[in-house]
Amino acid sequence: MSTYHITIDQSLCSGFGACVDAAPDLFRLDTGGTATAVELTTSDTAALDAAAACPMGAICVTKVLAS
């Protein structure tokens, strides 16, 4: 099972909410309408779908290498 690290570039996020639609367990829109990750590390592949769905390219999901 792979583990992924989620990073959101807040300066790029426009609050479309596509990430929340793709992975509601992993992303939320804060009171200002900007996306936040519920957890920064996950094994849920929906994080990859959310990053692909982001129209602004604000979400980066990287695979964490096992040590």
N, C-alpha and C positions, 0 to 999 in steps of 0.2 A: 504494500500500500504506500502510495506517495504522499508526501506532506508538502503543502504549498504555503508560501508567505505572500500576504496581500499588502500592497502599497497603493495608496490613493494620492494622486497629485491634486491637492485641494484647489490650486490655482487653475486647473483645467476643468474641474467638475462644475457643470452647469445645472445639476439637480434634475436631470431628465427622469431619473428613477428606473432606468432600464436594468441596472444592477439589482435593484430590489425585486423587480419583476422576475429576473432570471434566478436569483438566489436569495429569497426572502429570509432564510435562516442566517445568512452571512452578512447582509448589508441593510442599513437603515439610512433614511434621510434625517439629518438633524434639524433643529428648529429653524436654522437658516437655509434649509433646502439643500445642503451639501451632503454627499454620500460619506458614510463612515462604515468601517468594517466592525462587525460585532466581535470577531476574533481576528487577530492578525495572522494566525497560523491555523491551517485546517487540512484535513484529508479529503474534504468534500470537493469533488470535481466540478460542482456547480460554480465554484469560484472562477474557473476558466471560462465558463459560459457567460458569467457576468462581465468579465473583462472584455470578452469578444463583443458583447452587446452594448458596451459603453460607446456612445457616438462621439465623445470627446477624447477617447483614448486615455482617460484619467486613471484607469485601474491597471496596475501591473501585478501579475501573479507569477511568481517564480517558484520553481521546484526546489525544495530544500534537499541538499545532498546529505545522505547518511554519513555519519562519521565513524 
